[in-house]
Amino acid sequence: MAEISIMALYEQIIDNHNKFLESLTHRFLDKDRKTALQRFETIGFPTKKDEEYKYTNLKEITEKEYNFFPKESHNITKEQLEQLHMGEENFDWITFVNGKLHKNLSKISIENIEFLSFNYALNDEKHKEVFDRYFNTIASKDSAFTNLNHAYCKYGFFLKVPKNVVIEKPIHIFYISQNQEENTFYNTRNLLIVEEGAKVEVIESHHNFDNTYVLTNSVTEIFTYPNAKADWHKLQNDNNTSYLIDNTFAQQEKDSLTTVNTFTFGGKLVRNNLDFIHNGQNINSFMNGITIIGKDQLVDHHTAVHHNHPNCESYQNYKGIFDGNAHGVFNGKVFVDKIAQKTNAYQQNNNVLLSEGATIDTKPQLEIFADDVKCSHGCTVGQLNKDALFYLRARGISKKEAQALLLYAFANDAMQNIDIEPLKEKISQLLAEKLNVSIEF
């Protein structure tokens, strides 16, 4: 009986696929979807016996049953949505509710771009050429979750920014689940193409409004062309009945800059898989993360940068603050090919444990096959500096506020390359909330 329970989600995935395919209005991906499902069947869900999931137990997710066909009806109000915003009157935003794009809850003023919901793009024959060229070309074929997403993806965001177009307004993508009576499974898909000389900034956030569980398996593919700039900010602050498996792949051409920032405050279990692929010289890649969790939350960051060409730089800076029985994982890899001379790669993971029950497993790694490089990596795990805490307390600051000030200073340098001021303010506000203080940083 226990074995049947463990396989509940796996069996549902296999059994529901034909029904899912029949629900689609587009069918040109059917063969690819079936192949992806076969790969998923072969690979199966990772367990703690797999090195990449050694510290992350997925049983809590895979033992549950989920509805694969969410109800479209909802009663989200604009007031509820406003609470999710961050003073972003000058932003554009795109709102998906229960998987479906809702234009009446969105604000899209940007011009000179190709923007579509993923489902609509799949149904539009004129975009088939774009999908043949980009879709699923850099996502891993060896990952259970990316294959699962390929087999079931229907909902999400497609954006192509043409050559030399600079989008001044950040774009916030909201994925909202509400009015679901059963545990619900979403496979969201994002595709961002930033052509030569173009620039765009995207914020992505997921929100479960129900007490039932939501499992989101998300795949994002980002293509940044020469002299282009793409920033993707992940704001992860969902409730305690939410699971998120996020897989992001970024391929860069020469002279480009791509940033992925990951700010994680909420969610019961969050796994972030991040892969950067260098496809030219003079590339800059930035990965920053701030994690503040408590209770029995788990957040796992797995990053990889593939330095395949000379004269490129990558920078990783992840900060973690853990309370209660929270568990953090960081596994960062930097690969430097033998031809990738003059590579400059920096990788750092610093963590603070606020309670005896909190744990962190951290493993920064370098694989270097070139000899003329500057590569550094490191990690720290500790508690707050008692002398600094005493210094602040001696000046009349309460213990809680003194602790919060030190933790804000600890996390602050992971926010330095955020160009969006309202996003910085929102993260500072969430820091204060998570640290249970009312001060403004």
Secondary structure as UniProt FT lines:
FT   HELIX           2..6
FT   HELIX           8..23
FT   TURN            28..29
FT   HELIX           30..43
FT   TURN            48..49
FT   HELIX           51..53
FT   TURN            54..55
FT   HELIX           59..62
FT   HELIX           78..84
FT   TURN            89..90
FT   STRAND          92..97
FT   TURN            98..99
FT   STRAND          100..101
FT   HELIX           103..105
FT   STRAND          114..117
FT   HELIX           118..123
FT   HELIX           125..127
FT   HELIX           128..134
FT   TURN            135..136
FT   HELIX           144..152
FT   STRAND          155..161
FT   TURN            163..164
FT   STRAND          171..177
FT   STRAND          184..186
FT   STRAND          188..194
FT   TURN            196..197
FT   STRAND          199..208
FT   STRAND          214..224
FT   TURN            226..227
FT   STRAND          229..236
FT   TURN            240..241
FT   STRAND          242..252
FT   TURN            254..255
FT   STRAND          257..264
FT   STRAND          269..278
FT   STRAND          284..293
FT   TURN            295..296
FT   STRAND          298..307
FT   STRAND          313..322
FT   TURN            324..325
FT   STRAND          327..336
FT   TURN            338..339
FT   TURN            341..342
FT   STRAND          344..353
FT   TURN            356..357
FT   STRAND          359..368
FT   STRAND          374..382
FT   HELIX           386..393
FT   TURN            394..396
FT   HELIX           399..412
FT   HELIX           413..415
FT   TURN            416..417
FT   HELIX           421..434
FT   TURN            435..436
//
